[in-house]
Amino acid sequence: MSQITCQVLIDGVRATQLNDIEKITWSDPLLISALNQALSMLSLVRPDATAKTFEFVCEQGTRQELPADGLRLLKVVRNLKVDGAMGRAVRLVNISDLDSIAPDWHSQPPTDTAKEYMFDERSPKWFYVYPPVNVGVKLDIEYSSQPAQILTLDEMLPVDTVYMQPLQEFILYKLLSGEGGQGQGMQHYNTGMSLLGAKPAVDRFAAPITETNRATGVGG
Protein backbone atom coordinates (compact mmCIF):
# COMPACT_ATOMS: atom_id res chain seq x y z
CA MET A 1 0.00 0.00 0.00
CA SER A 2 1.22 3.49 -0.79
CA GLN A 3 2.18 6.08 1.77
CA ILE A 4 0.91 9.08 -0.20
CA THR A 5 -2.48 10.66 -0.60
CA CYS A 6 -4.49 10.88 -3.79
CA GLN A 7 -3.97 14.64 -3.56
CA VAL A 8 -0.25 14.18 -4.30
CA LEU A 9 -1.05 12.19 -7.45
CA ILE A 10 -3.66 14.67 -8.66
CA ASP A 11 -1.44 17.67 -7.91
CA GLY A 12 1.20 16.10 -10.12
CA VAL A 13 -1.27 15.74 -12.98
CA ARG A 14 -2.44 19.33 -12.59
CA ALA A 15 1.05 20.80 -12.48
CA THR A 16 2.90 18.78 -15.12
CA GLN A 17 0.25 17.90 -17.71
CA LEU A 18 -2.91 19.97 -17.29
CA ASN A 19 -1.22 23.26 -16.33
CA ASP A 20 -4.23 23.99 -14.14
CA ILE A 21 -2.88 24.53 -10.63
CA GLU A 22 -5.60 27.12 -9.97
CA LYS A 23 -8.33 24.53 -10.75
CA ILE A 24 -9.89 26.76 -13.37
CA THR A 25 -10.56 24.11 -16.04
CA TRP A 26 -10.47 20.79 -14.20
CA SER A 27 -12.45 20.49 -10.96
CA ASP A 28 -11.59 18.12 -8.12
CA PRO A 29 -14.77 16.02 -8.63
CA LEU A 30 -13.88 15.54 -12.30
CA LEU A 31 -10.34 14.46 -11.44
CA ILE A 32 -11.57 12.14 -8.69
CA SER A 33 -13.92 10.49 -11.20
CA ALA A 34 -11.04 10.07 -13.66
CA LEU A 35 -8.86 8.61 -10.89
CA ASN A 36 -11.50 6.02 -10.00
CA GLN A 37 -11.76 5.02 -13.66
CA ALA A 38 -7.97 4.83 -13.91
CA LEU A 39 -7.82 2.55 -10.87
CA SER A 40 -10.39 0.24 -12.45
CA MET A 41 -8.33 0.12 -15.64
CA LEU A 42 -5.20 -0.65 -13.65
CA SER A 43 -6.86 -3.52 -11.77
CA LEU A 44 -7.90 -5.11 -15.07
CA VAL A 45 -4.51 -4.77 -16.75
CA ARG A 46 -2.42 -5.60 -13.69
CA PRO A 47 -4.52 -7.65 -11.24
CA ASP A 48 -1.53 -7.89 -8.91
CA ALA A 49 -1.69 -4.10 -8.37
CA THR A 50 -4.77 -4.57 -6.17
CA ALA A 51 -3.82 -7.95 -4.71
CA LYS A 52 -4.80 -8.82 -1.17
CA THR A 53 -4.51 -11.85 1.10
CA PHE A 54 -7.63 -13.22 2.69
CA GLU A 55 -8.72 -15.90 5.14
CA PHE A 56 -11.34 -17.57 2.97
CA VAL A 57 -14.14 -19.67 4.49
CA CYS A 58 -15.33 -22.37 2.09
CA GLU A 59 -18.82 -23.40 1.17
CA GLN A 60 -19.44 -27.14 1.15
CA GLY A 61 -18.43 -28.87 -2.05
CA THR A 62 -16.00 -28.02 -4.81
CA ARG A 63 -17.08 -24.66 -6.25
CA GLN A 64 -16.05 -21.55 -4.33
CA GLU A 65 -16.78 -17.86 -5.00
CA LEU A 66 -14.48 -14.95 -4.22
CA PRO A 67 -15.55 -12.25 -1.73
CA ALA A 68 -17.80 -9.46 -3.02
CA ASP A 69 -14.88 -7.20 -3.93
CA GLY A 70 -13.02 -9.97 -5.76
CA LEU A 71 -12.12 -9.49 -9.42
CA ARG A 72 -10.04 -12.61 -10.00
CA LEU A 73 -8.27 -15.30 -8.05
CA LEU A 74 -4.49 -15.07 -7.98
CA LYS A 75 -3.56 -18.05 -5.82
CA VAL A 76 -4.80 -20.49 -3.20
CA VAL A 77 -1.86 -20.76 -0.84
CA ARG A 78 -2.67 -23.24 1.91
CA ASN A 79 -5.20 -24.67 4.32
CA LEU A 80 -5.66 -22.95 7.66
CA LYS A 81 -6.28 -25.04 10.76
CA VAL A 82 -9.04 -24.35 13.27
CA ASP A 83 -6.62 -22.59 15.59
CA GLY A 84 -5.35 -20.42 12.73
CA ALA A 85 -2.11 -22.35 12.27
CA MET A 86 -0.83 -22.93 8.74
CA GLY A 87 -1.88 -26.20 7.17
CA ARG A 88 -1.21 -28.17 4.02
CA ALA A 89 -0.28 -26.30 0.84
CA VAL A 90 -2.84 -26.38 -2.00
CA ARG A 91 -1.55 -27.26 -5.45
CA LEU A 92 -2.79 -25.76 -8.71
CA VAL A 93 -3.90 -28.39 -11.24
CA ASN A 94 -5.65 -28.40 -14.60
CA ILE A 95 -9.37 -29.06 -14.22
CA SER A 96 -9.54 -31.02 -17.49
CA ASP A 97 -6.87 -33.43 -16.20
CA LEU A 98 -8.87 -34.11 -13.05
CA ASP A 99 -12.06 -34.52 -15.09
CA SER A 100 -10.31 -37.20 -17.17
CA ILE A 101 -8.84 -39.06 -14.21
CA ALA A 102 -11.83 -38.88 -11.86
CA PRO A 103 -15.02 -37.76 -13.68
CA ASP A 104 -17.09 -38.03 -10.47
CA TRP A 105 -14.77 -35.95 -8.30
CA HIS A 106 -17.41 -33.26 -7.65
CA SER A 107 -19.64 -35.82 -5.90
CA GLN A 108 -17.03 -37.38 -3.63
CA PRO A 109 -17.58 -37.12 0.16
CA PRO A 110 -16.42 -33.77 1.57
CA THR A 111 -13.31 -33.57 3.74
CA ASP A 112 -11.66 -31.00 5.99
CA THR A 113 -8.61 -30.43 3.78
CA ALA A 114 -8.26 -29.10 0.24
CA LYS A 115 -5.33 -30.66 -1.60
CA GLU A 116 -5.66 -29.07 -5.04
CA TYR A 117 -7.40 -26.14 -6.67
CA MET A 118 -8.45 -25.28 -10.20
CA PHE A 119 -9.04 -21.93 -11.90
CA ASP A 120 -10.54 -20.97 -15.25
CA GLU A 121 -9.54 -17.61 -16.76
CA ARG A 122 -13.02 -17.35 -18.30
CA SER A 123 -14.63 -17.36 -14.83
CA PRO A 124 -12.14 -15.36 -12.76
CA LYS A 125 -14.39 -14.94 -9.70
CA TRP A 126 -14.79 -18.68 -9.14
CA PHE A 127 -12.43 -21.52 -8.31
CA TYR A 128 -12.72 -25.21 -7.46
CA VAL A 129 -11.08 -27.31 -4.77
CA TYR A 130 -10.34 -31.02 -4.58
CA PRO A 131 -11.39 -33.04 -2.78
CA PRO A 132 -14.75 -31.45 -1.98
CA VAL A 133 -14.59 -29.71 1.39
CA ASN A 134 -16.93 -29.29 4.32
CA VAL A 135 -18.52 -25.93 4.97
CA GLY A 136 -16.27 -23.76 7.12
CA VAL A 137 -12.93 -25.10 5.88
CA LYS A 138 -10.52 -22.17 5.82
CA LEU A 139 -8.00 -21.36 3.09
CA ASP A 140 -5.35 -18.68 2.81
CA ILE A 141 -5.91 -17.13 -0.64
CA GLU A 142 -4.65 -14.20 -2.70
CA TYR A 143 -6.96 -12.34 -5.04
CA SER A 144 -7.24 -9.13 -7.01
CA SER A 145 -9.82 -6.80 -5.49
CA GLN A 146 -11.94 -4.01 -6.91
CA PRO A 147 -10.44 -0.74 -5.63
CA ALA A 148 -12.70 1.10 -3.23
CA GLN A 149 -14.15 4.29 -4.70
CA ILE A 150 -12.09 7.36 -3.88
CA LEU A 151 -14.38 10.06 -2.46
CA THR A 152 -11.92 12.73 -1.32
CA LEU A 153 -8.35 13.55 -2.31
CA ASP A 154 -7.06 13.29 1.25
CA GLU A 155 -7.55 9.50 1.12
CA MET A 156 -4.46 7.33 0.75
CA LEU A 157 -3.70 6.06 -2.74
CA PRO A 158 -4.95 2.45 -2.64
CA VAL A 159 -2.09 1.00 -4.73
CA ASP A 160 1.69 1.05 -4.52
CA THR A 161 3.45 4.23 -5.63
CA VAL A 162 5.17 2.25 -8.42
CA TYR A 163 1.85 2.58 -10.29
CA MET A 164 1.65 6.38 -9.99
CA GLN A 165 2.87 7.15 -13.50
CA PRO A 166 0.58 4.67 -15.29
CA LEU A 167 -2.32 6.01 -13.22
CA GLN A 168 -1.47 9.56 -14.26
CA GLU A 169 -1.47 8.49 -17.91
CA PHE A 170 -4.84 6.75 -17.54
CA ILE A 171 -6.29 9.82 -15.80
CA LEU A 172 -5.15 12.00 -18.70
CA TYR A 173 -6.58 9.47 -21.15
CA LYS A 174 -9.99 9.76 -19.47
CA LEU A 175 -9.84 13.55 -19.29
CA LEU A 176 -8.56 14.21 -22.80
CA SER A 177 -10.48 11.62 -24.81
CA GLY A 178 -13.57 13.75 -25.23
CA GLU A 179 -14.62 15.61 -28.32
CA GLY A 180 -11.55 16.85 -30.19
CA GLY A 181 -9.09 15.16 -27.83
CA GLN A 182 -9.19 11.54 -28.92
CA GLY A 183 -5.69 11.55 -30.40
CA GLN A 184 -4.05 13.14 -27.39
CA GLY A 185 -6.01 10.93 -25.03
CA MET A 186 -4.95 7.77 -26.85
CA GLN A 187 -1.31 8.82 -26.59
CA HIS A 188 -1.65 8.80 -22.81
CA TYR A 189 -3.49 5.46 -22.92
CA ASN A 190 -0.72 3.89 -24.98
CA THR A 191 1.95 5.33 -22.69
CA GLY A 192 0.20 3.91 -19.64
CA MET A 193 -0.15 0.50 -21.22
CA SER A 194 3.48 0.57 -22.29
CA LEU A 195 4.59 1.36 -18.73
CA LEU A 196 2.53 -1.52 -17.35
CA GLY A 197 3.84 -3.85 -20.05
CA ALA A 198 7.41 -3.05 -19.08
CA LYS A 199 6.91 -3.79 -15.40
CA PRO A 200 6.47 -7.59 -15.70
CA ALA A 201 9.82 -7.81 -17.50
CA VAL A 202 11.47 -5.94 -14.63
CA ASP A 203 9.71 -8.19 -12.13
CA ARG A 204 11.04 -11.29 -13.86
CA PHE A 205 14.58 -9.90 -14.09
CA ALA A 206 14.61 -9.13 -10.37
CA ALA A 207 13.05 -12.46 -9.33
CA PRO A 208 15.03 -14.69 -6.94
CA ILE A 209 17.05 -17.37 -8.72
CA THR A 210 15.45 -20.82 -8.55
CA GLU A 211 16.22 -24.00 -10.40
CA THR A 212 13.33 -23.21 -12.77
CA ASN A 213 14.24 -19.67 -13.68
CA ARG A 214 17.95 -20.47 -13.68
CA ALA A 215 17.30 -22.77 -16.64
CA THR A 216 15.30 -20.09 -18.44
CA GLY A 217 17.64 -17.25 -17.65
CA VAL A 218 15.12 -15.42 -15.44
CA GLY A 219 16.27 -13.73 -12.26
CA GLY A 220 19.44 -12.07 -11.17
Phi, psi and chi 1 to 4 in degrees:
 res  aa     phi    psi   chi1   chi2   chi3   chi4
   1 MET       -  144.8 -168.6   65.2   64.3      -
   2 SER   -75.2  165.0   76.6      -      -      -
   3 GLN  -115.7   24.0  -62.8  -61.3  -46.5      -
   4 ILE  -124.6  160.2   67.4  167.6      -      -
   5 THR   -88.6  163.4   63.6      -      -      -
   6 CYS   -63.7  -26.7  -64.1      -      -      -
   7 GLN   -58.9  -40.6 -175.7   74.6   62.6      -
   8 VAL   -61.4  -44.5  173.4      -      -      -
   9 LEU   -62.6  -46.9  174.6   67.1      -      -
  10 ILE   -67.8  -38.3  -66.2  -57.9      -      -
  11 ASP   -60.7  -37.0  -75.0  -12.1      -      -
  12 GLY   -64.7  -40.6      -      -      -      -
  13 VAL   -64.8  -44.3  174.2      -      -      -
  14 ARG   -61.4  -44.0  -75.4 -171.1 -173.7  -80.7
  15 ALA   -77.5  -41.3      -      -      -      -
  16 THR   -94.5  -25.7   61.7      -      -      -
  17 GLN  -118.7  -43.0  -61.6  -73.7  -14.9      -
  18 LEU   -90.1  -19.0  -62.8  177.3      -      -
  19 ASN    50.7   50.1 -166.0   25.0      -      -
  20 ASP  -138.7   50.7 -171.9   37.2      -      -
  21 ILE   -60.3  -31.8  -62.5  176.5      -      -
  22 GLU   -80.4   -0.3  -59.1  -60.6  -34.4      -
  23 LYS    60.8   39.4  -54.6 -179.3 -177.2 -179.5
  24 ILE   -81.7  -41.8  -64.1  173.2      -      -
  25 THR   -97.3  -40.3  -54.7      -      -      -
  26 TRP  -115.2  111.6  -53.9   99.4      -      -
  27 SER   -77.8  160.5   66.8      -      -      -
  28 ASP   -60.1  -45.8  -80.2   -8.6      -      -
  29 PRO   -57.7  -37.8  -27.5   36.6      -      -
  30 LEU   -66.5  -41.4 -174.5   59.4      -      -
  31 LEU   -70.9  -34.6  -74.5  166.6      -      -
  32 ILE   -64.8  -41.8  -70.6  172.6      -      -
  33 SER   -61.5  -43.8  175.3      -      -      -
  34 ALA   -64.6  -36.7      -      -      -      -
  35 LEU   -64.5  -42.9  172.1   57.3      -      -
  36 ASN   -62.4  -39.4  -78.0  -42.8      -      -
  37 GLN   -67.2  -38.0  -66.6  176.2   70.1      -
  38 ALA   -65.3  -38.7      -      -      -      -
  39 LEU   -64.8  -38.8  -74.5  166.4      -      -
  40 SER   -64.7  -41.3  -66.9      -      -      -
  41 MET   -61.7  -44.3  -69.7  175.5   63.1      -
  42 LEU   -60.0  -43.3  175.3   64.7      -      -
  43 SER   -66.0  -27.3   65.5      -      -      -
  44 LEU   -78.6  -39.7  -69.1  174.0      -      -
  45 VAL   -78.4  -40.2  178.8      -      -      -
  46 ARG  -127.3   83.3  -73.7  -61.8  -55.2  -95.0
  47 PRO   -56.1  -29.1  -24.2   34.1      -      -
  48 ASP   -67.4  -18.4   56.4  -51.2      -      -
  49 ALA   -64.6  -28.5      -      -      -      -
  50 THR  -116.3   30.8   57.4      -      -      -
  51 ALA   -70.0  146.7      -      -      -      -
  52 LYS  -146.2  153.2   64.6 -167.5  -61.5 -175.7
  53 THR   -96.3  152.0   58.8      -      -      -
  54 PHE  -154.0  139.2 -174.5   73.2      -      -
  55 GLU   -87.3  100.3 -173.6  176.6  -65.2      -
  56 PHE   -91.5  132.2 -178.3   84.2      -      -
  57 VAL  -103.6  119.3 -179.7      -      -      -
  58 CYS   -76.3  150.0  -67.0      -      -      -
  59 GLU   -84.8  160.8  -63.2  -68.4  -25.7      -
  60 GLN   -69.1  138.1 -178.4  165.3  -46.8      -
  61 GLY   113.5 -152.0      -      -      -      -
  62 THR  -106.4  -35.4   58.3      -      -      -
  63 ARG   -86.4  130.3 -169.8 -179.3 -172.1 -170.8
  64 GLN  -128.0  145.4  -51.1  -65.0  -29.7      -
  65 GLU  -115.4  138.1 -176.9  177.2    8.4      -
  66 LEU   -63.9  161.1  -69.6 -179.3      -      -
  67 PRO   -57.5  167.5  -25.4   34.0      -      -
  68 ALA   -57.7  -31.2      -      -      -      -
  69 ASP   -90.8    5.9   66.8  -20.4      -      -
  70 GLY   -75.4  133.9      -      -      -      -
  71 LEU  -100.8  -41.6  -68.0  176.9      -      -
  72 ARG  -163.8  146.1   66.0 -173.3  -58.2  109.2
  73 LEU   -72.0  139.5  179.0   73.2      -      -
  74 LEU  -105.0  -43.2  -63.1  177.3      -      -
  75 LYS  -167.4  142.3 -174.6  177.4 -176.6 -179.7
  76 VAL   -99.1  118.8  177.6      -      -      -
  77 VAL   -88.0  -54.8 -178.2      -      -      -
  78 ARG  -165.3  165.8   58.5 -161.8  164.8 -150.7
  79 ASN   -77.1  152.7  -71.1  -92.0      -      -
  80 LEU  -119.0  130.6  -65.8  173.9      -      -
  81 LYS   -75.8  169.3  -61.5 -179.6  179.8  178.6
  82 VAL   -57.5  -36.9  175.6      -      -      -
  83 ASP   -84.2    5.0   60.0    1.5      -      -
  84 GLY    91.6   -6.0      -      -      -      -
  85 ALA   -69.2  154.8      -      -      -      -
  86 MET   -71.6  136.8  -67.1  178.6  -72.3      -
  87 GLY  -112.7 -155.7      -      -      -      -
  88 ARG   -63.8  139.8  174.8  178.6  176.3  143.5
  89 ALA   -66.1  152.8      -      -      -      -
  90 VAL  -114.0  126.6 -173.0      -      -      -
  91 ARG   -97.0  137.9 -174.5  169.9   66.5  103.8
  92 LEU   -79.1  129.3  174.9   63.8      -      -
  93 VAL  -132.6  166.5  -61.2      -      -      -
  94 ASN   -85.6  126.5 -169.1  -48.3      -      -
  95 ILE   -63.9  -32.8 -167.4  168.7      -      -
  96 SER   -67.7  -32.4   61.3      -      -      -
  97 ASP   -65.7  -44.3  -68.1  -19.2      -      -
  98 LEU   -67.0  -37.6 -172.6   55.8      -      -
  99 ASP   -59.8  -37.6  -71.8  -16.8      -      -
 100 SER   -72.3  -39.8  -62.2      -      -      -
 101 ILE   -76.9  -42.9  -63.4  170.0      -      -
 102 ALA  -137.8   80.1      -      -      -      -
 103 PRO   -56.6  -24.9  -22.5   33.0      -      -
 104 ASP   -98.8   21.6  -62.8  -37.1      -      -
 105 TRP   -65.0  -26.5   64.4  -83.9      -      -
 106 HIS   -66.0  -26.3  -70.6  -76.7      -      -
 107 SER  -100.4    8.1   59.2      -      -      -
 108 GLN   -68.9  157.0  -68.7 -177.8    9.3      -
 109 PRO   -60.8  139.1  -22.5   33.6      -      -
 110 PRO   -70.3  152.3   24.0  -32.3      -      -
 111 THR  -127.8 -177.7   69.9      -      -      -
 112 ASP  -102.7    9.9  -70.1  -31.8      -      -
 113 THR  -141.8  127.4  -58.6      -      -      -
 114 ALA   -89.6  130.3      -      -      -      -
 115 LYS  -101.5  -31.9  -61.7  178.5 -179.4  178.1
 116 GLU  -140.4  156.8  -61.5  171.8  -24.7      -
 117 TYR  -136.8  156.5   77.9   97.2      -      -
 118 MET  -131.6  147.8  -70.6  130.8  -77.8      -
 119 PHE  -143.5  136.0  173.2   73.6      -      -
 120 ASP  -116.1  121.8 -171.0  -24.8      -      -
 121 GLU   -57.2  -25.8  -67.8  -77.6   -8.7      -
 122 ARG   -77.0  -16.7  -63.5  167.4  -63.6 -177.7
 123 SER  -130.5   70.3  -56.7      -      -      -
 124 PRO   -67.6  -14.8   25.3  -35.0      -      -
 125 LYS   -93.1    1.6  -63.9 -175.4  178.6 -177.0
 126 TRP  -123.6  152.6  -60.7   87.5      -      -
 127 PHE  -149.2  165.4   65.2   98.5      -      -
 128 TYR  -122.7  148.5  -66.0   84.8      -      -
 129 VAL  -122.1  152.0  -66.0      -      -      -
 130 TYR  -137.4  136.6  175.6   80.6      -      -
 131 PRO   -70.8  171.4   28.8  -36.6      -      -
 132 PRO   -53.1  146.7  -23.9   33.6      -      -
 133 VAL  -116.1  158.7  -65.9      -      -      -
 134 ASN   -75.7  155.3  -72.2  -50.6      -      -
 135 VAL   -60.7  138.3   63.2      -      -      -
 136 GLY    95.9  -10.1      -      -      -      -
 137 VAL   -61.1  134.8  168.0      -      -      -
 138 LYS  -106.0  138.8  -67.4 -177.2  178.5 -179.2
 139 LEU  -128.4  145.3  -58.8  172.4      -      -
 140 ASP   -91.0  114.6 -175.3   14.8      -      -
 141 ILE  -125.3  162.5   71.9  169.9      -      -
 142 GLU  -123.0  133.7  -60.4  171.3    0.8      -
 143 TYR  -147.3  158.7   70.8   93.5      -      -
 144 SER   -87.5  129.3  174.6      -      -      -
 145 SER  -109.9  152.7   61.0      -      -      -
 146 GLN   -69.7  123.4  174.7   66.6   47.0      -
 147 PRO   -60.6  138.5  -19.6   31.6      -      -
 148 ALA   -65.2  144.9      -      -      -      -
 149 GLN   -63.6  129.1  -72.5  -73.5  -62.2      -
 150 ILE   -78.1  128.7  -59.7  -61.1      -      -
 151 LEU  -107.8  -34.1  -59.1  177.6      -      -
 152 THR  -135.9  154.4   62.6      -      -      -
 153 LEU   -77.2   -7.9  -68.5  176.5      -      -
 154 ASP   -85.6    0.3   58.9    0.2      -      -
 155 GLU   -73.1  154.2  -64.8  178.5   41.6      -
 156 MET   -73.1  141.9  -58.8  -57.4  -66.4      -
 157 LEU   -61.5  126.1 -171.0   67.6      -      -
 158 PRO   -81.1    6.7   30.2  -35.4      -      -
 159 VAL  -131.6  167.7  -63.8      -      -      -
 160 ASP   -63.5  150.6 -165.3  -81.9      -      -
 161 THR   -65.2  -15.9   53.2      -      -      -
 162 VAL   -62.0  -20.2   72.1      -      -      -
 163 TYR   -96.2    8.3  -64.8  106.7      -      -
 164 MET   -60.8  -47.0  -79.4 -174.6   63.3      -
 165 GLN   -66.7  -45.9 -170.2  171.0   -7.6      -
 166 PRO   -58.8  -38.3  -25.1   35.0      -      -
 167 LEU   -62.6  -42.0  -81.0  176.1      -      -
 168 GLN   -59.9  -41.7  -71.8  178.7  -24.8      -
 169 GLU   -65.7  -39.6  -62.6  -63.9  -23.4      -
 170 PHE   -69.1  -35.4  -72.1  153.7      -      -
 171 ILE   -61.9  -45.9  -71.4  170.9      -      -
 172 LEU   -65.2  -35.7  -68.3  165.8      -      -
 173 TYR   -59.6  -46.1  160.6   65.2      -      -
 174 LYS   -66.9  -37.9  -71.5  -63.0 -178.4 -179.9
 175 LEU   -74.7  -34.1  -66.0  175.7      -      -
 176 LEU  -105.3   10.1  -57.8  176.8      -      -
 177 SER   -97.3   14.2  -67.9      -      -      -
 178 GLY   -78.1 -164.1      -      -      -      -
 179 GLU   -57.6  124.1 -176.2  176.8   -7.5      -
 180 GLY    84.0   -5.5      -      -      -      -
 181 GLY  -120.3   13.3      -      -      -      -
 182 GLN   -58.0  -44.5 -174.4   66.8   30.4      -
 183 GLY   -63.2  -46.9      -      -      -      -
 184 GLN   -65.3  -41.2 -173.0  177.5    0.1      -
 185 GLY   -60.9  -42.7      -      -      -      -
 186 MET   -66.3  -29.9  -75.9  -55.1  -60.3      -
 187 GLN   -61.1  -42.6  -71.0  178.4    9.6      -
 188 HIS   -69.0  -37.8  -70.2  -69.5      -      -
 189 TYR   -60.5  -47.9  172.2   82.9      -      -
 190 ASN   -64.5  -37.2  -69.2  -26.8      -      -
 191 THR   -64.8  -43.9  -60.6      -      -      -
 192 GLY   -61.3  -44.4      -      -      -      -
 193 MET   -65.1  -37.3  -67.1  -64.0  -73.5      -
 194 SER   -63.8  -42.0  177.0      -      -      -
 195 LEU   -63.1  -41.2  -70.9  167.9      -      -
 196 LEU   -71.8  -31.0  -67.3  175.3      -      -
 197 GLY   -70.2  -28.1      -      -      -      -
 198 ALA   -78.3  -27.4      -      -      -      -
 199 LYS   -63.7  -42.2 -171.7  177.0 -177.1  -59.7
 200 PRO   -58.4  -35.0  -25.1   34.8      -      -
 201 ALA   -65.3  -39.7      -      -      -      -
 202 VAL   -65.7  -42.6  175.4      -      -      -
 203 ASP   -57.3  -44.5  -67.0  -16.9      -      -
 204 ARG   -66.8  -39.7  -69.6 -167.8  -62.7  -88.7
 205 PHE   -63.7  -35.9 -179.2   77.8      -      -
 206 ALA   -90.3    1.7      -      -      -      -
 207 ALA   -67.0  146.8      -      -      -      -
 208 PRO   -58.1  146.7  -22.0   32.6      -      -
 209 ILE   -76.5  124.6  -62.3  176.7      -      -
 210 THR  -124.4  172.5   65.1      -      -      -
 211 GLU   -61.6  -33.3  -69.8  -55.2  -45.7      -
 212 THR   -69.7  -52.3  -61.0      -      -      -
 213 ASN   -80.8  -12.3   59.9   28.1      -      -
 214 ARG   -66.0  -38.9 -171.3 -167.0  -54.5  -85.2
 215 ALA   -70.9  -27.6      -      -      -      -
 216 THR   -97.8   -3.3   58.9      -      -      -
 217 GLY    84.1   11.9      -      -      -      -
 218 VAL   -89.8  145.1  175.6      -      -      -
 219 GLY    95.0  162.9      -      -      -      -
 220 GLY   -76.8      -      -      -      -      -
